[in-house]
């Protein structure tokens, strides 16, 4: 079916588009934005497609997108994205609510044996036989006017998304797997996912797990302060202070401006602008009592000994075998960290719930108990029940 193409940069064109798509069962969506110099993303273009329509909507030219938002927030219409995290963040920040229900093609693809975290371009190539251009990947989408080539490039981000959705969904339903994704899709529309509370900002800092006691307490306080500062000033977090500086300050615990200035990761301007606030936070963290609640979160399993590592290797082989048998990317069944947690005795795990329990979790427990035996047949591994 030929698609009518719209470039929408005025209220009249927006109303015409909305009249055309208001009763569609699904809409494919993507966004172009910039945030290199801001905390909050700035929406510069919204791409949309239905079965007979493909459009670029220019939010920089249209003062109010209310008619379109009424459609995008309509729960009767499925909103189709690919890797929708940043798109959803924009909706939440700009409108205080989130589209629902959603279908994310990046989450769905591995359940049909396609690569885990596949790019949109790779799905277009694999499922539509089309090669997407990379000629405008560095475009500044805030600049106007956009060229016809830029608009066509942006439209490609949704032009094939609908057909991919229809193909993935049909195959998922045929295999009885569509329901497996509903909890994950619902979680994408949970506002808690996009609120970024300052008190939890330290969890995004990779080196946080190496700190404890007053150093960790200092990092928590600094990360929360930086989050608030970045929001207030609408600047990237790293422009206030980079992660490296937060870690260095937490480790040194400077008592005065001279010690703070001695840290190479703290730029002179940052020390001048924020030095008093930083030192006050350090003093407060040093004087506060530290208890067990200040331990780093168990985001990853602890280290395994050599025998446990060998067991994890055998378990991963089982995961890969079950993935191949069921045409599911093994990364969707279990990660190496999942297996380590299982070996270390954890049982409140995703792999022991719902469909994953039936497909892989029970067999992993049987393997650990010696009830499954690995062997090689025709050059390939397989796992059979233990004799007796």
MONORLIN-V453033 format. One record per residue. N is the residue number from 1. PHI is phi in whole degrees, 0 to 359 (none if undefined). OMEGA is omega in whole degrees, 0 to 359 (999 if undefined). D_FIRST is the distance of its C-alpha to the first C-alpha in Angstrom with 2 decimals. Layout:
n=N phi=PHI omega=OMEGA d_first=D_FIRST
n=N phi=PHI omega=OMEGA d_first=D_FIRST
This chain:
n=1 phi=none omega=176 d_first=0.00
n=2 phi=291 omega=180 d_first=3.81
n=3 phi=257 omega=173 d_first=6.36
n=4 phi=282 omega=185 d_first=9.67
n=5 phi=256 omega=179 d_first=12.50
n=6 phi=239 omega=160 d_first=15.87
n=7 phi=243 omega=191 d_first=19.31
n=8 phi=255 omega=180 d_first=21.43
n=9 phi=225 omega=176 d_first=25.16
n=10 phi=206 omega=186 d_first=26.63
n=11 phi=297 omega=181 d_first=26.99
n=12 phi=297 omega=179 d_first=25.32
n=13 phi=293 omega=178 d_first=22.03
n=14 phi=296 omega=180 d_first=22.37
n=15 phi=296 omega=177 d_first=22.89
n=16 phi=297 omega=178 d_first=19.86
n=17 phi=299 omega=182 d_first=17.68
n=18 phi=298 omega=177 d_first=19.59
n=19 phi=297 omega=182 d_first=19.08
n=20 phi=281 omega=188 d_first=15.30
n=21 phi=252 omega=190 d_first=15.48
n=22 phi=299 omega=183 d_first=18.79
n=23 phi=252 omega=181 d_first=17.75
n=24 phi=287 omega=179 d_first=15.08
n=25 phi=284 omega=178 d_first=16.43
n=26 phi=211 omega=175 d_first=15.95
n=27 phi=223 omega=175 d_first=15.76
n=28 phi=271 omega=187 d_first=15.96
n=29 phi=227 omega=171 d_first=18.97
n=30 phi=206 omega=179 d_first=21.19
n=31 phi=226 omega=168 d_first=24.15
n=32 phi=241 omega=185 d_first=26.20
n=33 phi=211 omega=173 d_first=29.89
n=34 phi=232 omega=175 d_first=33.36
n=35 phi=207 omega=182 d_first=36.48
n=36 phi=299 omega=184 d_first=38.71
n=37 phi=241 omega=182 d_first=41.39
n=38 phi=223 omega=173 d_first=40.86
n=39 phi=283 omega=181 d_first=41.18
n=40 phi=270 omega=176 d_first=38.19
n=41 phi=292 omega=177 d_first=34.76
n=42 phi=255 omega=181 d_first=33.66
n=43 phi=291 omega=182 d_first=30.01
n=44 phi=245 omega=181 d_first=28.73
n=45 phi=201 omega=176 d_first=24.95
n=46 phi=237 omega=179 d_first=22.51
n=47 phi=258 omega=186 d_first=18.92
n=48 phi=214 omega=176 d_first=16.37
n=49 phi=216 omega=170 d_first=12.76
n=50 phi=231 omega=183 d_first=10.89
n=51 phi=298 omega=185 d_first=7.57
n=52 phi=239 omega=187 d_first=6.55
n=53 phi=216 omega=171 d_first=9.69
n=54 phi=219 omega=189 d_first=11.85
n=55 phi=213 omega=166 d_first=15.48
n=56 phi=248 omega=178 d_first=18.99
n=57 phi=252 omega=184 d_first=21.76
n=58 phi=261 omega=181 d_first=25.21
n=59 phi=287 omega=177 d_first=27.89
n=60 phi=281 omega=181 d_first=30.61
n=61 phi=255 omega=184 d_first=29.89
n=62 phi=246 omega=186 d_first=29.35
n=63 phi=293 omega=184 d_first=32.46
n=64 phi=228 omega=179 d_first=31.02
n=65 phi=256 omega=187 d_first=27.74
n=66 phi=308 omega=180 d_first=28.88
n=67 phi=300 omega=179 d_first=25.99
n=68 phi=289 omega=180 d_first=23.56
n=69 phi=298 omega=177 d_first=26.09
n=70 phi=302 omega=179 d_first=26.44
n=71 phi=284 omega=183 d_first=22.81
n=72 phi=292 omega=177 d_first=23.10
n=73 phi=263 omega=178 d_first=26.33
n=74 phi=285 omega=183 d_first=25.09
n=75 phi=290 omega=178 d_first=25.96
n=76 phi=277 omega=183 d_first=23.45
n=77 phi=249 omega=176 d_first=20.52
n=78 phi=281 omega=178 d_first=20.27
n=79 phi=260 omega=185 d_first=20.37
n=80 phi=257 omega=178 d_first=19.09
n=81 phi=231 omega=165 d_first=21.14
n=82 phi=237 omega=182 d_first=22.42
n=83 phi=54 omega=196 d_first=26.23
n=84 phi=273 omega=188 d_first=26.41
n=85 phi=308 omega=182 d_first=30.20
n=86 phi=288 omega=176 d_first=30.44
n=87 phi=298 omega=181 d_first=27.48
n=88 phi=294 omega=177 d_first=29.20
n=89 phi=300 omega=179 d_first=32.49
n=90 phi=296 omega=179 d_first=31.21
n=91 phi=301 omega=182 d_first=30.06
n=92 phi=295 omega=181 d_first=33.43
n=93 phi=292 omega=185 d_first=35.47
n=94 phi=282 omega=188 d_first=33.78
n=95 phi=233 omega=177 d_first=33.34
n=96 phi=72 omega=176 d_first=35.72
n=97 phi=210 omega=189 d_first=33.21
n=98 phi=230 omega=174 d_first=30.30
n=99 phi=296 omega=173 d_first=26.78
n=100 phi=201 omega=355 d_first=26.74
n=101 phi=283 omega=179 d_first=25.50
n=102 phi=235 omega=173 d_first=24.00
n=103 phi=229 omega=181 d_first=22.45
n=104 phi=252 omega=184 d_first=23.51
n=105 phi=293 omega=178 d_first=21.81
n=106 phi=291 omega=176 d_first=25.01
n=107 phi=286 omega=185 d_first=27.10
n=108 phi=283 omega=189 d_first=24.93
n=109 phi=303 omega=183 d_first=24.52
n=110 phi=296 omega=178 d_first=28.26
n=111 phi=289 omega=177 d_first=28.40
n=112 phi=244 omega=176 d_first=26.36
n=113 phi=87 omega=178 d_first=28.62
n=114 phi=281 omega=186 d_first=26.78
n=115 phi=301 omega=175 d_first=29.07
n=116 phi=289 omega=181 d_first=30.70
n=117 phi=56 omega=179 d_first=29.66
n=118 phi=297 omega=176 d_first=26.96
n=119 phi=286 omega=176 d_first=25.54
n=120 phi=299 omega=181 d_first=21.92
n=121 phi=299 omega=181 d_first=21.90
n=122 phi=291 omega=177 d_first=23.30
n=123 phi=292 omega=177 d_first=20.73
n=124 phi=299 omega=179 d_first=17.89
n=125 phi=294 omega=185 d_first=19.96
n=126 phi=288 omega=188 d_first=20.85
n=127 phi=258 omega=181 d_first=17.67
n=128 phi=243 omega=180 d_first=14.93
n=129 phi=68 omega=181 d_first=17.28
n=130 phi=245 omega=176 d_first=16.93
n=131 phi=255 omega=182 d_first=20.09
n=132 phi=278 omega=176 d_first=20.20
n=133 phi=289 omega=175 d_first=22.56
n=134 phi=248 omega=190 d_first=25.82
n=135 phi=289 omega=184 d_first=26.94
n=136 phi=236 omega=181 d_first=26.95
n=137 phi=293 omega=182 d_first=28.21
n=138 phi=256 omega=182 d_first=31.40
n=139 phi=296 omega=169 d_first=29.99
n=140 phi=273 omega=187 d_first=32.01
n=141 phi=286 omega=177 d_first=29.30
n=142 phi=272 omega=182 d_first=31.95
n=143 phi=275 omega=179 d_first=32.52
n=144 phi=229 omega=3 d_first=31.12
n=145 phi=278 omega=172 d_first=29.60
n=146 phi=279 omega=179 d_first=26.79
n=147 phi=280 omega=174 d_first=25.77
n=148 phi=306 omega=179 d_first=22.27
n=149 phi=293 omega=177 d_first=22.53
n=150 phi=294 omega=179 d_first=23.51
n=151 phi=296 omega=179 d_first=20.68
n=152 phi=296 omega=177 d_first=18.10
n=153 phi=299 omega=180 d_first=20.09
n=154 phi=294 omega=180 d_first=20.05
n=155 phi=296 omega=178 d_first=16.30
n=156 phi=300 omega=181 d_first=16.04
n=157 phi=291 omega=176 d_first=18.03
n=158 phi=236 omega=184 d_first=15.26
n=159 phi=302 omega=183 d_first=12.05
n=160 phi=258 omega=185 d_first=12.62
n=161 phi=292 omega=178 d_first=14.75
n=162 phi=297 omega=177 d_first=12.41
n=163 phi=302 omega=177 d_first=11.30
n=164 phi=295 omega=177 d_first=15.03
n=165 phi=302 omega=182 d_first=16.15
n=166 phi=298 omega=180 d_first=14.37
n=167 phi=291 omega=180 d_first=15.82
n=168 phi=296 omega=183 d_first=19.19
n=169 phi=296 omega=180 d_first=19.53
n=170 phi=300 omega=181 d_first=18.89
n=171 phi=289 omega=177 d_first=21.45
n=172 phi=298 omega=180 d_first=23.84
n=173 phi=293 omega=179 d_first=23.88
n=174 phi=297 omega=181 d_first=24.39
n=175 phi=269 omega=180 d_first=27.33
n=176 phi=71 omega=185 d_first=28.68
n=177 phi=247 omega=183 d_first=28.46
n=178 phi=299 omega=182 d_first=26.18
n=179 phi=295 omega=180 d_first=29.30
n=180 phi=299 omega=186 d_first=31.09
n=181 phi=266 omega=189 d_first=29.13
n=182 phi=298 omega=180 d_first=29.61
n=183 phi=294 omega=179 d_first=32.92
n=184 phi=293 omega=178 d_first=31.72
n=185 phi=295 omega=179 d_first=28.65
n=186 phi=297 omega=180 d_first=30.99
n=187 phi=296 omega=179 d_first=33.38
n=188 phi=295 omega=179 d_first=30.83
n=189 phi=258 omega=178 d_first=31.11
n=190 phi=272 omega=182 d_first=34.90
n=191 phi=304 omega=181 d_first=36.53
n=192 phi=302 omega=182 d_first=39.43
n=193 phi=293 omega=189 d_first=37.27
n=194 phi=241 omega=185 d_first=37.02
n=195 phi=279 omega=179 d_first=40.43
n=196 phi=50 omega=180 d_first=42.38
n=197 phi=299 omega=183 d_first=45.85
n=198 phi=305 omega=183 d_first=48.47
n=199 phi=294 omega=178 d_first=50.82
n=200 phi=251 omega=184 d_first=48.38
n=201 phi=297 omega=181 d_first=47.47
n=202 phi=297 omega=182 d_first=49.95
n=203 phi=293 omega=179 d_first=47.84
n=204 phi=279 omega=183 d_first=45.37
n=205 phi=268 omega=190 d_first=48.27
n=206 phi=300 omega=184 d_first=48.46
n=207 phi=281 omega=182 d_first=52.21
n=208 phi=299 omega=182 d_first=53.00
n=209 phi=294 omega=180 d_first=53.75
n=210 phi=271 omega=182 d_first=56.69
n=211 phi=253 omega=176 d_first=58.48
n=212 phi=207 omega=176 d_first=60.56
n=213 phi=60 omega=183 d_first=63.18
n=214 phi=293 omega=178 d_first=63.76
n=215 phi=293 omega=177 d_first=61.53
n=216 phi=293 omega=178 d_first=58.53
n=217 phi=300 omega=178 d_first=59.56
n=218 phi=296 omega=179 d_first=59.73
n=219 phi=299 omega=179 d_first=56.26
n=220 phi=301 omega=181 d_first=54.85
n=221 phi=295 omega=180 d_first=56.56
n=222 phi=293 omega=181 d_first=55.47
n=223 phi=294 omega=178 d_first=51.81
n=224 phi=294 omega=178 d_first=51.74
n=225 phi=298 omega=180 d_first=53.47
n=226 phi=298 omega=180 d_first=51.08
n=227 phi=299 omega=179 d_first=48.04
n=228 phi=295 omega=179 d_first=49.54
n=229 phi=297 omega=182 d_first=50.52
n=230 phi=298 omega=179 d_first=47.10
n=231 phi=294 omega=183 d_first=45.49
n=232 phi=299 omega=182 d_first=48.15
n=233 phi=270 omega=184 d_first=47.93
n=234 phi=50 omega=179 d_first=44.15
n=235 phi=235 omega=175 d_first=44.84
n=236 phi=301 omega=180 d_first=43.68
n=237 phi=307 omega=183 d_first=46.05
n=238 phi=295 omega=176 d_first=47.22
n=239 phi=282 omega=174 d_first=48.27
n=240 phi=283 omega=172 d_first=50.69
n=241 phi=207 omega=178 d_first=52.00
n=242 phi=286 omega=179 d_first=50.34
n=243 phi=306 omega=181 d_first=50.44
n=244 phi=302 omega=180 d_first=53.16
n=245 phi=293 omega=179 d_first=55.37
n=246 phi=299 omega=179 d_first=55.01
n=247 phi=296 omega=181 d_first=56.05
n=248 phi=298 omega=179 d_first=58.94
n=249 phi=295 omega=180 d_first=60.22
n=250 phi=296 omega=180 d_first=60.06
n=251 phi=287 omega=183 d_first=62.00
n=252 phi=283 omega=185 d_first=64.64
n=253 phi=59 omega=186 d_first=65.05
n=254 phi=299 omega=181 d_first=66.53
n=255 phi=265 omega=183 d_first=69.42
n=256 phi=210 omega=184 d_first=69.46
n=257 phi=297 omega=181 d_first=67.67
n=258 phi=295 omega=178 d_first=69.30
n=259 phi=294 omega=178 d_first=67.98
n=260 phi=298 omega=181 d_first=64.50
n=261 phi=292 omega=180 d_first=64.60
n=262 phi=286 omega=180 d_first=65.69
n=263 phi=278 omega=183 d_first=62.25
n=264 phi=295 omega=182 d_first=60.29
n=265 phi=284 omega=179 d_first=56.94
n=266 phi=260 omega=181 d_first=57.92
n=267 phi=292 omega=184 d_first=57.52
n=268 phi=302 omega=182 d_first=60.37
n=269 phi=296 omega=179 d_first=58.33
n=270 phi=296 omega=179 d_first=57.05
n=271 phi=296 omega=179 d_first=60.64
n=272 phi=289 omega=185 d_first=61.81
n=273 phi=286 omega=191 d_first=59.08
n=274 phi=238 omega=188 d_first=58.94
n=275 phi=306 omega=182 d_first=62.12
n=276 phi=298 omega=179 d_first=63.95
n=277 phi=295 omega=182 d_first=61.10
n=278 phi=296 omega=182 d_first=60.59
n=279 phi=296 omega=177 d_first=64.29
n=280 phi=296 omega=179 d_first=64.56
n=281 phi=294 omega=178 d_first=61.75
n=282 phi=297 omega=179 d_first=63.46
n=283 phi=299 omega=180 d_first=66.80
n=284 phi=297 omega=180 d_first=65.33
n=285 phi=294 omega=180 d_first=63.56
n=286 phi=293 omega=184 d_first=66.77
n=287 phi=272 omega=182 d_first=68.83
n=288 phi=281 omega=176 d_first=66.49
n=289 phi=294 omega=181 d_first=67.24
n=290 phi=243 omega=180 d_first=64.92
n=291 phi=234 omega=182 d_first=64.23
n=292 phi=298 omega=181 d_first=62.10
n=293 phi=293 omega=181 d_first=59.15
n=294 phi=270 omega=177 d_first=59.00
n=295 phi=288 omega=179 d_first=58.14
n=296 phi=298 omega=180 d_first=54.82
n=297 phi=290 omega=180 d_first=52.01
n=298 phi=274 omega=181 d_first=51.44
n=299 phi=286 omega=179 d_first=47.94
n=300 phi=226 omega=179 d_first=48.66
n=301 phi=292 omega=177 d_first=50.91
n=302 phi=290 omega=182 d_first=54.36
n=303 phi=293 omega=176 d_first=55.41
n=304 phi=262 omega=173 d_first=55.88
n=305 phi=280 omega=184 d_first=58.96
n=306 phi=304 omega=179 d_first=58.70
n=307 phi=294 omega=178 d_first=58.83
n=308 phi=292 omega=176 d_first=56.07
n=309 phi=298 omega=178 d_first=53.93
n=310 phi=296 omega=177 d_first=54.41
n=311 phi=296 omega=178 d_first=53.35
n=312 phi=298 omega=177 d_first=50.22
n=313 phi=299 omega=180 d_first=49.41
n=314 phi=294 omega=179 d_first=49.73
n=315 phi=296 omega=178 d_first=47.65
n=316 phi=295 omega=175 d_first=44.86
n=317 phi=298 omega=178 d_first=44.94
n=318 phi=296 omega=178 d_first=44.42
n=319 phi=301 omega=181 d_first=41.45
n=320 phi=293 omega=178 d_first=39.85
n=321 phi=297 omega=180 d_first=40.65
n=322 phi=295 omega=176 d_first=39.14
n=323 phi=298 omega=179 d_first=36.01
n=324 phi=295 omega=180 d_first=35.64
n=325 phi=297 omega=185 d_first=36.41
n=326 phi=254 omega=181 d_first=33.74
n=327 phi=53 omega=176 d_first=31.05
n=328 phi=235 omega=175 d_first=31.48
n=329 phi=301 omega=184 d_first=32.29
n=330 phi=301 omega=177 d_first=36.06
n=331 phi=296 omega=177 d_first=35.89
n=332 phi=280 omega=182 d_first=34.23
n=333 phi=273 omega=183 d_first=37.23
n=334 phi=198 omega=174 d_first=40.18
n=335 phi=262 omega=176 d_first=41.34
n=336 phi=300 omega=179 d_first=44.71
n=337 phi=292 omega=175 d_first=45.90
n=338 phi=302 omega=182 d_first=44.99
n=339 phi=293 omega=178 d_first=47.16
n=340 phi=298 omega=179 d_first=49.98
n=341 phi=297 omega=179 d_first=50.03
n=342 phi=297 omega=180 d_first=50.17
n=343 phi=297 omega=182 d_first=53.03
n=344 phi=278 omega=171 d_first=54.87
n=345 phi=105 omega=179 d_first=54.85
n=346 phi=288 omega=180 d_first=52.03
n=347 phi=231 omega=177 d_first=50.34
n=348 phi=273 omega=188 d_first=48.29
n=349 phi=234 omega=179 d_first=45.32
n=350 phi=300 omega=183 d_first=41.59
n=351 phi=288 omega=176 d_first=41.93
n=352 phi=251 omega=181 d_first=44.27
n=353 phi=236 omega=168 d_first=41.93
n=354 phi=51 omega=187 d_first=39.30
n=355 phi=292 omega=179 d_first=37.15
n=356 phi=293 omega=177 d_first=38.60
n=357 phi=300 omega=182 d_first=42.04
n=358 phi=290 omega=186 d_first=41.12
n=359 phi=278 omega=185 d_first=39.33
n=360 phi=222 omega=188 d_first=41.71
n=361 phi=300 omega=181 d_first=44.19
n=362 phi=298 omega=180 d_first=46.50
n=363 phi=292 omega=176 d_first=46.63
n=364 phi=296 omega=178 d_first=47.58
n=365 phi=295 omega=178 d_first=50.41
n=366 phi=295 omega=178 d_first=51.50
n=367 phi=296 omega=179 d_first=51.53
n=368 phi=296 omega=181 d_first=53.69
n=369 phi=273 omega=180 d_first=56.02
n=370 phi=80 omega=182 d_first=56.48
n=371 phi=268 omega=172 d_first=54.75
n=372 phi=239 omega=183 d_first=52.11
n=373 phi=240 omega=176 d_first=53.28
n=374 phi=282 omega=173 d_first=51.26
n=375 phi=208 omega=182 d_first=51.76
n=376 phi=250 omega=177 d_first=50.31
n=377 phi=226 omega=181 d_first=49.03
n=378 phi=56 omega=176 d_first=47.87
n=379 phi=79 omega=181 d_first=47.67
n=380 phi=235 omega=179 d_first=45.43
n=381 phi=284 omega=171 d_first=46.55
n=382 phi=212 omega=183 d_first=46.49
n=383 phi=232 omega=183 d_first=48.18
n=384 phi=240 omega=175 d_first=50.29
n=385 phi=300 omega=178 d_first=52.50
n=386 phi=294 omega=179 d_first=56.00
n=387 phi=298 omega=177 d_first=58.64
n=388 phi=82 omega=999 d_first=60.80
